[in-house]
Amino acid sequence: MFNNRVALITGGTRGIGLAIAKELAANGVNIAITASSPAADEAVNAIKGMGVDCAYYSCNVADGTLVTDTVKQVIADFGKIDILINNAGVTADKLLIAMTESDFNRVIDVNLKGAFLVTKACMRQFVKNSYGRIVNISSVVGLMGNAGQANYAASKAGLIGFTKSVAKEYAAKGVTCNAVAPGFIKTDMTAELPPQAKEKIMAAIPAGRMADPAEVARAVSFLADDLSGYITGEVIKVDGGMYI
């Protein structure tokens, strides 16, 4: 039901972002992916192999000028942007007393300010076209908090407030804005956790396992669909019952 749409996915070269790109591509969506790392050839080739157009753009989402220029280039290359997935994110986990101002600012700048900058850069076109699907990748930590992640939890909680505000502002313009809040997902980041930490995590998840990135991607795909136009301002948890 995507009707040859174009999606911009930040942080789309690996993990959840890449899974989202592949899920949307499987439904015929053309994909523009951004990341701050230049290592994107494998991701782009995999997506192109699914029969859609795909291009990579190097972009630090915390840099407003770079974001504006990147969005303009995506529109020039693809003709439009219909779907925005704000997925780019970083962590700098430390207990509060050891967390530096730099640790806090970096996480807020990428995870929260970055979503604001990219959304703002896309919004004029969404309004002009009377169509837009925005999905922000938050986290269950933004709902429940987590020791050692005051900066990350604050950024993801802020993203939920941002989601609801944008939803209210632009619902009448044909633009929806929703959030997906993953729990613990099988990614490169969680693969590096020590065994004891993994055991503690599993004990807190009623489903008894971490999610595959594709399970998050399917929730995102639902919210990005043409037929989901009456759903806005919502937060869908994909956490195996971790936070109920």
C-alpha positions in Angstrom: 0.0 0.0 0.0 3.0 2.3 -0.3 2.4 3.5 -3.9 6.1 4.0 -4.9 6.9 6.1 -1.8 10.3 7.5 -0.9 11.6 7.1 2.7 14.5 8.9 4.4 16.0 6.8 7.2 18.6 8.3 9.5 21.1 5.8 10.9 20.0 3.4 8.2 23.2 1.5 7.5 23.0 -1.1 10.3 20.9 -2.6 13.1 17.3 -1.4 13.4 17.7 1.3 10.8 18.9 -1.2 8.2 16.1 -3.6 9.1 13.6 -0.8 8.6 15.1 0.0 5.2 14.9 -3.6 4.1 11.3 -3.9 5.3 10.1 -0.8 3.5 12.1 -1.8 0.4 10.4 -5.2 0.4 7.1 -3.2 0.1 8.4 -1.2 -2.9 9.6 2.0 -1.1 12.6 3.7 -2.5 15.2 4.4 0.2 17.5 7.2 1.1 19.7 6.4 4.1 22.0 8.6 6.2 24.6 7.9 8.7 27.7 9.6 10.0 29.9 6.6 8.9 30.9 6.2 5.3 30.7 2.4 5.4 27.4 2.1 3.5 28.1 0.2 0.3 27.0 -3.2 1.6 23.7 -1.7 2.9 23.0 0.2 -0.3 23.7 -2.8 -2.5 21.5 -5.1 -0.4 18.6 -2.6 -0.7 19.1 -2.1 -4.4 19.1 -5.8 -4.8 15.5 -5.8 -3.6 14.4 -3.9 -6.8 14.1 -0.3 -5.5 16.3 2.8 -5.7 18.6 3.5 -2.8 21.2 6.1 -2.1 23.5 6.9 0.9 24.1 10.4 2.3 26.8 11.1 4.9 25.1 13.3 7.5 25.6 14.2 11.1 22.0 14.8 12.2 23.1 17.2 15.0 24.5 19.6 12.3 21.6 21.8 11.2 23.2 23.1 8.0 24.3 19.7 6.9 20.8 18.3 7.6 19.1 21.0 5.5 21.6 20.4 2.6 21.1 16.7 2.8 17.3 16.8 2.8 17.5 19.2 -0.2 19.8 16.7 -2.0 17.5 13.7 -1.3 14.5 15.6 -2.7 16.6 16.6 -5.8 17.7 13.0 -6.3 14.4 11.2 -5.6 11.9 14.0 -6.4 10.3 13.9 -2.9 10.3 12.4 0.6 7.1 10.8 1.8 8.3 8.9 4.9 10.8 10.0 7.5 12.2 7.5 10.0 14.2 9.3 12.7 16.4 6.4 13.8 19.9 7.8 14.3 21.0 7.4 17.9 24.1 7.1 20.2 24.7 6.1 23.7 27.2 7.3 26.4 26.2 5.2 29.4 27.5 6.2 32.8 26.1 6.6 36.3 25.0 10.2 36.8 27.9 11.1 39.1 30.4 10.0 36.4 28.5 11.4 33.4 30.2 14.5 31.9 28.4 17.4 30.3 29.9 16.2 27.0 28.4 12.8 27.5 25.0 14.3 28.1 25.1 16.9 25.3 26.3 14.4 22.6 23.4 12.0 23.3 20.8 14.8 23.4 22.2 16.4 20.3 22.0 13.3 18.1 19.0 11.5 19.5 16.7 14.4 20.2 17.9 17.5 18.5 18.8 15.5 15.4 15.2 14.3 15.1 14.0 17.9 15.4 16.4 19.1 12.7 15.5 16.4 10.2 11.8 16.7 10.8 11.9 20.4 10.4 13.9 20.1 7.2 11.3 17.7 5.7 8.1 19.4 7.1 7.7 22.1 4.5 7.5 19.5 1.7 5.2 17.3 3.7 2.8 20.2 4.2 3.1 21.2 0.5 2.2 17.7 -0.5 -0.5 17.2 2.2 1.2 14.0 3.0 3.8 12.7 5.4 4.6 9.7 7.6 7.0 10.4 10.4 8.1 7.5 12.7 10.5 8.3 15.5 12.5 5.5 17.1 12.3 6.0 20.8 13.0 3.3 23.4 11.3 1.6 26.3 14.0 3.3 28.4 12.3 6.6 27.6 9.2 5.3 29.3 10.6 3.5 32.3 14.1 5.0 32.8 17.3 3.0 33.4 20.2 3.2 35.7 23.3 4.5 33.9 21.3 6.0 31.1 20.1 9.3 32.3 21.2 11.0 29.1 19.8 8.3 26.8 16.5 8.0 28.7 16.0 11.7 28.7 16.6 11.9 24.9 14.2 9.1 24.2 11.5 10.4 26.6 12.0 13.8 24.9 11.4 12.2 21.6 8.0 10.9 22.7 7.0 14.4 23.8 8.3 15.7 20.4 6.3 13.1 18.6 3.0 14.0 20.3 3.6 17.7 19.7 4.3 17.3 16.0 1.3 15.0 15.7 -1.0 17.7 17.1 0.5 20.5 14.9 0.3 18.7 11.6 -2.5 16.2 11.7 -4.8 18.5 9.7 -2.1 18.8 7.0 -2.1 15.0 6.2 1.0 14.4 8.2 1.2 11.7 10.9 3.9 11.4 13.6 4.2 8.3 15.7 6.9 6.6 17.8 8.1 3.0 18.2 9.8 2.2 21.5 11.9 -0.9 21.2 13.0 -2.9 24.2 16.2 -5.0 24.0 17.0 -5.9 20.4 19.6 -8.2 18.9 22.1 -5.7 17.5 25.9 -5.1 17.5 25.4 -3.0 20.7 23.6 -5.7 22.7 26.0 -8.4 21.4 28.8 -6.8 23.3 27.0 -7.1 26.7 28.7 -9.4 29.2 26.9 -12.7 30.0 25.7 -11.5 33.5 24.2 -8.4 32.0 22.4 -10.5 29.4 21.0 -12.8 32.0 19.6 -9.9 34.0 18.0 -8.5 30.9 16.3 -11.8 30.0 14.9 -12.1 33.5 13.1 -8.8 33.0 11.5 -9.7 29.7 8.3 -11.8 30.0 8.8 -13.1 26.4 12.2 -14.5 27.5 14.2 -13.2 24.6 15.5 -10.2 22.8 13.7 -9.1 19.6 15.0 -9.3 16.1 15.4 -5.9 14.4 12.9 -7.1 11.8 10.2 -7.2 14.5 10.8 -3.5 15.1 10.8 -2.8 11.4 7.4 -4.4 10.9 5.9 -2.0 13.5 7.5 0.9 11.8 6.2 -0.3 8.4 2.7 -0.4 9.8 2.9 3.2 10.9 4.5 4.4 7.6 1.8 2.8 5.5 -0.7 4.9 3.5 -3.5 3.2 5.3 -2.3 4.3 8.8 -3.3 7.9 8.2 -5.7 8.0 11.2 -3.1 6.9 13.7 -1.0 9.8 15.0 0.7 10.7 18.3 1.0 7.1 19.3 3.8 5.1 20.9 4.0 1.4 20.1 6.2 -0.6 22.4 8.1 -3.6 20.9 9.6 -4.9 24.1 8.2 -8.5 24.7 6.2 -7.2 27.7 9.2 -5.6 29.4 7.3 -2.5 30.4 3.6 -3.1 31.0 
